[in-house]
Amino acid sequence: MLIDGVNYKDEVERIAEFLGGLAKLDKAYVAVPTRPPAEGWVRPAGGEAVSMAFRAFAERLGGDRVERLVGHEGDDFTPTGDVKEDLLGITAVHPMREEAVEEFLRRGGLGWRVVDELLHGGKLVRLEYEGRVYYVRRGSSLERLHDATS
């Protein structure tokens, strides 16, 4: 996971060397934060850092064994029963984009009123990261990001 403001040049070379020595490595991933992190100052590394890491890993492992994880990973959340509790359970460990919450509620047969109730009841927190709106459960480690940006 690469973040902005860090010089990874030497470290990436060491990691590539280490990964190359692993006997059972199927794939290495070069990633950046795509959801709100626990620390408000964290931002995704730029394309140059990602490309540098990808090239170093691909040279050592082969390009078919390295993958970039730099985009949104999807919103495929499915309610399992109590939609409110499911939503709180997911957002305790995984910030959900606003669009994902809308779709999740639709699948569960509920409307946005549920989110409003959870926000007003102090159980859910709305925050913004990289121009998008996310929801996290109050009391999760990500609540600190909300408190720092409010």
DOTOR-621047 format. One record per residue: residue number from 1; z, x, y of N, C-alpha, C, O in turn. Coordinates in pm, whole numbers. Layout:
! residues N
+-----+--------+--------+--------+--------+--------+---------+--------+--------+--------+--------+--------+--------+
: num :    nup :  neast : nnorth :   caup : caeast : canorth :    cup :  ceast : cnorth :    oup :  oeast : onorth :
+-----+--------+--------+--------+--------+--------+---------+--------+--------+--------+--------+--------+--------+
: NUM :      Z :      X :      Y :      Z :      X :       Y :      Z :      X :      Y :      Z :      X :      Y :
...
+-----+--------+--------+--------+--------+--------+---------+--------+--------+--------+--------+--------+--------+
END
This chain:
! residues 150
+-----+--------+--------+--------+--------+--------+---------+--------+--------+--------+--------+--------+--------+
: num :    nup :  neast : nnorth :   caup : caeast : canorth :    cup :  ceast : cnorth :    oup :  oeast : onorth :
+-----+--------+--------+--------+--------+--------+---------+--------+--------+--------+--------+--------+--------+
:   1 :      0 :     87 :   -117 :      0 :      0 :       0 :      0 :     91 :    122 :     92 :    170 :    143 :
:   2 :   -103 :     79 :    202 :   -119 :    163 :     320 :    -88 :     84 :    446 :   -136 :    -28 :    464 :
:   3 :     -7 :    144 :    534 :     26 :     79 :     660 :    -21 :    165 :    776 :    -42 :    286 :    761 :
:   4 :    -36 :    103 :    890 :    -84 :    171 :    1009 :     18 :    273 :   1059 :    138 :    254 :   1046 :
:   5 :    -34 :    381 :   1117 :     52 :    479 :    1181 :    104 :    589 :   1089 :    190 :    666 :   1130 :
:   6 :     54 :    598 :    968 :     98 :    700 :     873 :    -22 :    786 :    835 :   -130 :    734 :    807 :
:   7 :     -3 :    917 :    834 :   -108 :   1009 :     791 :    -93 :   1028 :    640 :      2 :   1091 :    594 :
:   8 :   -187 :    975 :    566 :   -179 :    975 :     419 :   -257 :   1087 :    353 :   -253 :   1098 :    230 :
:   9 :   -326 :   1170 :    427 :   -420 :   1268 :     371 :   -361 :   1346 :    253 :   -414 :   1337 :    142 :
:  10 :   -256 :   1421 :    275 :   -199 :   1504 :     166 :   -138 :   1419 :     55 :   -151 :   1451 :    -63 :
:  11 :    -73 :   1310 :     93 :     -8 :   1225 :      -7 :   -110 :   1158 :    -99 :    -87 :   1148 :   -219 :
:  12 :   -221 :   1113 :    -44 :   -326 :   1050 :    -125 :   -380 :   1148 :   -228 :   -403 :   1111 :   -343 :
:  13 :   -399 :   1271 :   -189 :   -446 :   1373 :    -283 :   -345 :   1392 :   -397 :   -385 :   1403 :   -513 :
:  14 :   -216 :   1396 :   -364 :   -112 :   1412 :    -467 :   -109 :   1290 :   -560 :    -94 :   1304 :   -682 :
:  15 :   -122 :   1172 :   -502 :   -121 :   1051 :    -585 :   -243 :   1047 :   -675 :   -232 :   1012 :   -793 :
:  16 :   -359 :   1083 :   -622 :   -482 :   1085 :    -703 :   -465 :   1182 :   -821 :   -505 :   1151 :   -933 :
:  17 :   -406 :   1296 :   -795 :   -380 :   1396 :    -901 :   -287 :   1336 :  -1007 :   -312 :   1349 :  -1127 :
:  18 :   -180 :   1272 :   -962 :    -84 :   1209 :   -1054 :   -153 :   1101 :  -1137 :   -139 :   1098 :  -1260 :
:  19 :   -226 :   1012 :  -1071 :   -294 :    903 :   -1143 :   -394 :    957 :  -1244 :   -408 :    902 :  -1353 :
:  20 :   -462 :   1064 :  -1209 :   -558 :   1125 :   -1300 :   -493 :   1178 :  -1427 :   -560 :   1192 :  -1529 :
:  21 :   -367 :   1207 :  -1422 :   -295 :   1258 :   -1537 :   -236 :   1151 :  -1627 :   -182 :   1182 :  -1733 :
:  22 :   -246 :   1026 :  -1586 :   -191 :    916 :   -1667 :   -289 :    879 :  -1778 :   -407 :    856 :  -1752 :
:  23 :   -240 :    872 :  -1899 :   -327 :    845 :   -2014 :   -369 :    698 :  -2024 :   -479 :    669 :  -2072 :
:  24 :   -285 :    607 :  -1979 :   -313 :    465 :   -2001 :   -337 :    388 :  -1871 :   -303 :    271 :  -1862 :
:  25 :   -394 :    451 :  -1772 :   -422 :    385 :   -1646 :   -557 :    314 :  -1654 :   -660 :    377 :  -1677 :
:  26 :   -556 :    183 :  -1637 :   -681 :    107 :   -1637 :   -744 :    105 :  -1499 :   -865 :    124 :  -1484 :
:  27 :   -661 :     80 :  -1399 :   -715 :     65 :   -1264 :   -610 :    103 :  -1162 :   -491 :     78 :  -1181 :
:  28 :   -655 :    166 :  -1053 :   -569 :    197 :    -939 :   -612 :    109 :   -823 :   -731 :     83 :   -805 :
:  29 :   -517 :     64 :   -746 :   -546 :    -25 :    -634 :   -506 :     42 :   -503 :   -401 :    104 :   -492 :
:  30 :   -593 :     27 :   -404 :   -565 :     71 :    -268 :   -547 :    -57 :   -189 :   -641 :   -136 :   -175 :
:  31 :   -426 :    -79 :   -137 :   -394 :   -207 :     -75 :   -339 :   -189 :     66 :   -293 :    -82 :    104 :
:  32 :   -346 :   -298 :    142 :   -283 :   -307 :     274 :   -206 :   -439 :    276 :   -237 :   -530 :    199 :
:  33 :   -106 :   -451 :    363 :    -35 :   -579 :     373 :   -131 :   -690 :    416 :   -203 :   -676 :    515 :
:  34 :   -130 :   -800 :    343 :   -214 :   -915 :     377 :   -129 :  -1037 :    410 :   -181 :  -1139 :    456 :
:  35 :      2 :  -1028 :    385 :     97 :  -1134 :     419 :    205 :  -1071 :    505 :    215 :   -949 :    511 :
:  36 :    285 :  -1152 :    572 :    391 :  -1096 :     655 :    486 :  -1008 :    574 :    539 :  -1052 :    472 :
:  37 :    507 :   -884 :    617 :    600 :   -795 :     548 :    743 :   -820 :    594 :    766 :   -893 :    690 :
:  38 :    838 :   -760 :    525 :    980 :   -778 :     559 :   1016 :   -710 :    690 :   1113 :   -748 :    755 :
:  39 :    939 :   -611 :    731 :    965 :   -540 :     857 :    858 :   -577 :    958 :    739 :   -561 :    930 :
:  40 :    898 :   -626 :   1074 :    806 :   -675 :    1174 :    711 :   -572 :   1232 :    606 :   -609 :   1283 :
:  41 :    744 :   -445 :   1225 :    661 :   -340 :    1284 :    544 :   -301 :   1193 :    452 :   -231 :   1237 :
:  42 :    545 :   -345 :   1068 :    442 :   -305 :     972 :    310 :   -377 :   1001 :    306 :   -499 :   1018 :
:  43 :    203 :   -299 :   1007 :     67 :   -351 :    1023 :    -22 :   -284 :    919 :      9 :   -173 :    876 :
:  44 :   -131 :   -348 :    879 :   -221 :   -288 :     780 :   -287 :   -161 :    834 :   -319 :   -151 :    953 :
:  45 :   -306 :    -64 :    746 :   -380 :     57 :     782 :   -524 :     18 :    811 :   -574 :    -83 :    761 :
:  46 :   -590 :    100 :    891 :   -730 :     75 :     925 :   -824 :    113 :    813 :   -784 :    172 :    712 :
:  47 :   -949 :     79 :    832 :  -1052 :    103 :     731 :  -1071 :    249 :    696 :  -1104 :    282 :    582 :
:  48 :  -1050 :    337 :    793 :  -1067 :    481 :     766 :   -966 :    530 :    663 :  -1002 :    604 :    571 :
:  49 :   -840 :    489 :    677 :   -736 :    530 :     581 :   -764 :    471 :    443 :   -747 :    539 :    341 :
:  50 :   -806 :    345 :    439 :   -835 :    280 :     312 :   -953 :    348 :    243 :   -949 :    374 :    123 :
:  51 :  -1057 :    379 :    319 :  -1175 :    446 :     262 :  -1139 :    586 :    212 :  -1186 :    627 :    106 :
:  52 :  -1057 :    657 :    286 :  -1016 :    792 :     245 :   -940 :    786 :    112 :   -965 :    868 :     23 :
:  53 :   -849 :    691 :     99 :   -772 :    678 :     -24 :   -864 :    635 :   -140 :   -854 :    688 :   -250 :
:  54 :   -951 :    541 :   -112 :  -1044 :    494 :    -216 :  -1130 :    611 :   -267 :  -1145 :    629 :   -388 :
:  55 :  -1184 :    690 :   -176 :  -1269 :    804 :    -215 :  -1190 :    905 :   -298 :  -1240 :    955 :   -399 :
:  56 :  -1069 :    936 :   -255 :   -988 :   1034 :    -329 :   -958 :    984 :   -470 :   -968 :   1061 :   -566 :
:  57 :   -922 :    858 :   -483 :   -892 :    803 :    -616 :  -1018 :    795 :   -701 :  -1015 :    828 :   -819 :
:  58 :  -1130 :    753 :   -640 :  -1255 :    739 :    -714 :  -1306 :    874 :   -762 :  -1360 :    885 :   -873 :
:  59 :  -1290 :    978 :   -681 :  -1332 :   1112 :    -724 :  -1254 :   1158 :   -845 :  -1309 :   1222 :   -934 :
:  60 :  -1128 :   1125 :   -849 :  -1041 :   1169 :    -958 :  -1051 :   1079 :  -1082 :  -1047 :   1127 :  -1195 :
:  61 :  -1065 :    946 :  -1059 :  -1058 :    849 :   -1169 :  -1193 :    788 :  -1207 :  -1209 :    738 :  -1318 :
:  62 :  -1288 :    793 :  -1115 :  -1415 :    722 :   -1132 :  -1410 :    593 :  -1053 :  -1308 :    523 :  -1053 :
:  63 :  -1518 :    560 :   -985 :  -1521 :    443 :    -897 :  -1495 :    311 :   -965 :  -1449 :    217 :   -900 :
:  64 :  -1524 :    300 :  -1094 :  -1501 :    175 :   -1166 :  -1354 :    152 :  -1198 :  -1317 :     45 :  -1245 :
:  65 :  -1270 :    251 :  -1172 :  -1126 :    239 :   -1201 :  -1042 :    229 :  -1075 :   -920 :    242 :  -1080 :
:  66 :  -1108 :    206 :   -959 :  -1037 :    192 :    -832 :  -1085 :     65 :   -763 :  -1204 :     34 :   -762 :
:  67 :   -990 :     -8 :   -706 :  -1024 :   -132 :    -638 :   -948 :   -142 :   -507 :   -831 :   -104 :   -498 :
:  68 :  -1015 :   -195 :   -404 :   -951 :   -220 :    -274 :   -890 :   -360 :   -277 :   -953 :   -456 :   -321 :
:  69 :   -768 :   -372 :   -228 :   -702 :   -501 :    -210 :   -670 :   -513 :    -61 :   -558 :   -484 :    -17 :
:  70 :   -769 :   -554 :     15 :   -752 :   -555 :     161 :   -773 :   -692 :    222 :   -761 :   -708 :    344 :
:  71 :   -805 :   -791 :    141 :   -828 :   -925 :     192 :   -726 :  -1023 :    140 :   -639 :   -989 :     59 :
:  72 :   -737 :  -1144 :    186 :   -647 :  -1251 :     145 :   -662 :  -1275 :     -5 :   -773 :  -1285 :    -56 :
:  73 :   -550 :  -1285 :    -75 :   -554 :  -1294 :    -221 :   -570 :  -1434 :   -275 :   -582 :  -1451 :   -396 :
:  74 :   -570 :  -1534 :   -191 :   -593 :  -1670 :    -238 :   -475 :  -1761 :   -214 :   -366 :  -1717 :   -179 :
:  75 :   -498 :  -1889 :   -234 :   -398 :  -1992 :    -207 :   -381 :  -2086 :   -325 :   -356 :  -2205 :   -305 :
:  76 :   -394 :  -2036 :   -446 :   -393 :  -2123 :    -563 :   -251 :  -2146 :   -613 :   -209 :  -2090 :   -714 :
:  77 :   -176 :  -2231 :   -540 :    -40 :  -2268 :    -578 :    -44 :  -2411 :   -630 :   -109 :  -2497 :   -571 :
:  78 :     26 :  -2436 :   -740 :     26 :  -2570 :    -799 :    169 :  -2620 :   -814 :    254 :  -2550 :   -871 :
:  79 :    197 :  -2740 :   -764 :    330 :  -2796 :    -781 :    361 :  -2818 :   -930 :    272 :  -2852 :  -1008 :
:  80 :    487 :  -2798 :   -967 :    526 :  -2815 :   -1107 :    618 :  -2935 :  -1128 :    651 :  -2967 :  -1242 :
:  81 :    659 :  -2999 :  -1022 :    751 :  -3112 :   -1037 :    798 :  -3159 :   -901 :    730 :  -3238 :   -835 :
:  82 :    912 :  -3111 :   -859 :    969 :  -3145 :    -728 :    897 :  -3059 :   -623 :    926 :  -2939 :   -611 :
:  83 :    806 :  -3119 :   -549 :    719 :  -3044 :    -457 :    800 :  -2971 :   -351 :    768 :  -2856 :   -317 :
:  84 :    904 :  -3034 :   -298 :    988 :  -2967 :    -196 :   1052 :  -2841 :   -254 :   1047 :  -2734 :   -194 :
:  85 :   1113 :  -2856 :   -370 :   1179 :  -2741 :    -434 :   1078 :  -2634 :   -473 :   1106 :  -2515 :   -461 :
:  86 :    962 :  -2676 :   -521 :    857 :  -2579 :    -554 :    816 :  -2500 :   -430 :    801 :  -2378 :   -436 :
:  87 :    798 :  -2570 :   -318 :    760 :  -2505 :    -193 :    866 :  -2405 :   -149 :    833 :  -2293 :   -108 :
:  88 :    990 :  -2444 :   -156 :   1099 :  -2352 :    -119 :   1107 :  -2234 :   -215 :   1136 :  -2122 :   -173 :
:  89 :   1083 :  -2258 :   -341 :   1086 :  -2150 :    -439 :    976 :  -2048 :   -415 :   1000 :  -1927 :   -421 :
:  90 :    856 :  -2096 :   -388 :    744 :  -2005 :    -362 :    768 :  -1926 :   -235 :    753 :  -1804 :   -233 :
:  91 :    806 :  -1996 :   -128 :    822 :  -1928 :       2 :    944 :  -1836 :      8 :    958 :  -1760 :    103 :
:  92 :   1031 :  -1844 :    -91 :   1143 :  -1750 :     -98 :   1095 :  -1609 :   -134 :   1159 :  -1510 :   -100 :
:  93 :    982 :  -1602 :   -204 :    932 :  -1472 :    -251 :    790 :  -1441 :   -206 :    743 :  -1329 :   -222 :
:  94 :    721 :  -1542 :   -150 :    580 :  -1525 :    -118 :    547 :  -1605 :      8 :    541 :  -1727 :      2 :
:  95 :    525 :  -1539 :    120 :    486 :  -1615 :     240 :    359 :  -1695 :    212 :    265 :  -1643 :    153 :
:  96 :    357 :  -1819 :    254 :    240 :  -1904 :     231 :    168 :  -1930 :    362 :    229 :  -1967 :    462 :
:  97 :     38 :  -1910 :    360 :    -43 :  -1943 :     477 :    -40 :  -2093 :    499 :    -23 :  -2171 :    405 :
:  98 :    -55 :  -2132 :    625 :    -50 :  -2274 :     659 :   -150 :  -2355 :    577 :   -118 :  -2465 :    531 :
:  99 :   -272 :  -2302 :    560 :   -374 :  -2372 :     482 :   -330 :  -2391 :    338 :   -358 :  -2494 :    277 :
: 100 :   -261 :  -2292 :    283 :   -213 :  -2301 :     145 :   -105 :  -2407 :    132 :   -100 :  -2480 :     33 :
: 101 :    -17 :  -2416 :    233 :     87 :  -2518 :     230 :     24 :  -2657 :    235 :     65 :  -2747 :    161 :
: 102 :    -75 :  -2675 :    322 :   -144 :  -2804 :     330 :   -205 :  -2843 :    196 :   -190 :  -2957 :    151 :
: 103 :   -273 :  -2749 :    132 :   -336 :  -2777 :       2 :   -231 :  -2804 :   -106 :   -248 :  -2893 :   -189 :
: 104 :   -123 :  -2726 :   -104 :    -14 :  -2744 :    -199 :     44 :  -2885 :   -187 :     65 :  -2953 :   -288 :
: 105 :     69 :  -2929 :    -64 :    123 :  -3063 :     -43 :     24 :  -3170 :    -86 :     63 :  -3272 :   -145 :
: 106 :   -104 :  -3148 :    -58 :   -207 :  -3243 :    -100 :   -206 :  -3258 :   -251 :   -210 :  -3369 :   -304 :
: 107 :   -200 :  -3145 :   -321 :   -198 :  -3148 :    -468 :    -74 :  -3220 :   -521 :    -78 :  -3283 :   -627 :
: 108 :     35 :  -3209 :   -446 :    159 :  -3275 :    -487 :    170 :  -3418 :   -439 :    270 :  -3485 :   -465 :
: 109 :     68 :  -3465 :   -367 :     68 :  -3603 :    -320 :    156 :  -3628 :   -200 :    196 :  -3742 :   -175 :
: 110 :    189 :  -3523 :   -125 :    276 :  -3538 :      -8 :    203 :  -3491 :    118 :    103 :  -3420 :    111 :
: 111 :    255 :  -3534 :    232 :    197 :  -3495 :     360 :    280 :  -3390 :    433 :    381 :  -3342 :    382 :
: 112 :    234 :  -3357 :    553 :    296 :  -3251 :     633 :    440 :  -3284 :    673 :    516 :  -3195 :    712 :
: 113 :    478 :  -3409 :    664 :    614 :  -3452 :     698 :    718 :  -3369 :    621 :    826 :  -3343 :    673 :
: 114 :    685 :  -3329 :    500 :    776 :  -3248 :     418 :    808 :  -3116 :    489 :    923 :  -3074 :    494 :
: 115 :    704 :  -3052 :    544 :    724 :  -2925 :     615 :    809 :  -2948 :    739 :    902 :  -2871 :    766 :
: 116 :    779 :  -3053 :    813 :    858 :  -3083 :     933 :   1005 :  -3102 :    898 :   1093 :  -3052 :    969 :
: 117 :   1033 :  -3174 :    789 :   1171 :  -3195 :     745 :   1239 :  -3062 :    709 :   1354 :  -3038 :    746 :
: 118 :   1167 :  -2978 :    637 :   1224 :  -2849 :     596 :   1246 :  -2757 :    716 :   1344 :  -2683 :    720 :
: 119 :   1155 :  -2761 :    813 :   1172 :  -2681 :     934 :   1293 :  -2730 :   1014 :   1378 :  -2651 :   1053 :
: 120 :   1300 :  -2860 :   1037 :   1411 :  -2916 :    1114 :   1544 :  -2906 :   1040 :   1650 :  -2899 :   1102 :
: 121 :   1538 :  -2905 :    908 :   1660 :  -2892 :     828 :   1705 :  -2747 :    812 :   1806 :  -2720 :    747 :
: 122 :   1629 :  -2654 :    869 :   1668 :  -2513 :     864 :   1641 :  -2447 :    730 :   1697 :  -2341 :    701 :
: 123 :   1557 :  -2507 :    646 :   1529 :  -2449 :     515 :   1401 :  -2367 :    511 :   1381 :  -2287 :    420 :
: 124 :   1313 :  -2388 :    610 :   1184 :  -2320 :     614 :   1165 :  -2261 :    754 :   1214 :  -2316 :    852 :
: 125 :   1093 :  -2150 :    761 :   1068 :  -2080 :     887 :    917 :  -2064 :    904 :    847 :  -2028 :    810 :
: 126 :    869 :  -2091 :   1024 :    728 :  -2071 :    1059 :    717 :  -1939 :   1133 :    795 :  -1912 :   1225 :
: 127 :    621 :  -1855 :   1093 :    599 :  -1729 :    1164 :    451 :  -1696 :   1169 :    371 :  -1751 :   1094 :
: 128 :    416 :  -1606 :   1259 :    278 :  -1564 :    1274 :    266 :  -1417 :   1240 :    354 :  -1337 :   1272 :
: 129 :    155 :  -1382 :   1175 :    126 :  -1244 :    1137 :    -25 :  -1226 :   1137 :    -97 :  -1302 :   1072 :
: 130 :    -72 :  -1126 :   1209 :   -214 :  -1094 :    1214 :   -300 :  -1217 :   1246 :   -407 :  -1237 :   1189 :
: 131 :   -249 :  -1300 :   1340 :   -325 :  -1414 :    1388 :   -323 :  -1538 :   1298 :   -396 :  -1633 :   1324 :
: 132 :   -241 :  -1538 :   1196 :   -232 :  -1652 :    1105 :    -89 :  -1705 :   1101 :      5 :  -1631 :   1129 :
: 133 :    -75 :  -1831 :   1068 :     56 :  -1894 :    1056 :     97 :  -1894 :    909 :     19 :  -1930 :    821 :
: 134 :    222 :  -1854 :    885 :    280 :  -1850 :     751 :    412 :  -1925 :    752 :    473 :  -1947 :    857 :
: 135 :    455 :  -1965 :    633 :    586 :  -2028 :     615 :    664 :  -1950 :    510 :    610 :  -1914 :    406 :
: 136 :    792 :  -1926 :    540 :    881 :  -1858 :     447 :   1013 :  -1936 :    441 :   1050 :  -2006 :    535 :
: 137 :   1080 :  -1920 :    331 :   1210 :  -1987 :     315 :   1315 :  -1916 :    400 :   1323 :  -1793 :    401 :
: 138 :   1396 :  -1994 :    470 :   1506 :  -1936 :     547 :   1602 :  -1869 :    449 :   1634 :  -1923 :    343 :
: 139 :   1647 :  -1751 :    488 :   1736 :  -1675 :     402 :   1664 :  -1569 :    321 :   1728 :  -1483 :    262 :
: 140 :   1530 :  -1575 :    317 :   1454 :  -1471 :     247 :   1451 :  -1346 :    334 :   1482 :  -1352 :    453 :
: 141 :   1413 :  -1235 :    275 :   1408 :  -1110 :     352 :   1308 :  -1118 :    465 :   1318 :  -1043 :    562 :
: 142 :   1211 :  -1208 :    456 :   1109 :  -1220 :     560 :   1160 :  -1294 :    682 :   1094 :  -1295 :    786 :
: 143 :   1273 :  -1356 :    672 :   1329 :  -1424 :     788 :   1357 :  -1325 :    901 :   1350 :  -1362 :   1018 :
: 144 :   1388 :  -1200 :    866 :   1412 :  -1098 :     969 :   1289 :  -1079 :   1057 :   1301 :  -1057 :   1177 :
: 145 :   1170 :  -1088 :    996 :   1047 :  -1076 :    1074 :   1040 :  -1190 :   1175 :   1004 :  -1168 :   1291 :
: 146 :   1074 :  -1310 :   1133 :   1073 :  -1425 :    1223 :   1172 :  -1402 :   1336 :   1140 :  -1424 :   1453 :
: 147 :   1294 :  -1358 :   1302 :   1395 :  -1337 :    1404 :   1352 :  -1229 :   1504 :   1384 :  -1238 :   1623 :
: 148 :   1281 :  -1127 :   1456 :   1238 :  -1018 :    1543 :   1125 :  -1059 :   1635 :   1108 :  -1002 :   1742 :
: 149 :   1045 :  -1158 :   1595 :    929 :  -1197 :    1675 :    953 :  -1325 :   1753 :    867 :  -1365 :   1831 :
: 150 :   1066 :  -1390 :   1734 :   1094 :  -1516 :    1807 :   1136 :  -1488 :   1949 :   1163 :  -1581 :   2025 :
+-----+--------+--------+--------+--------+--------+---------+--------+--------+--------+--------+--------+--------+
END
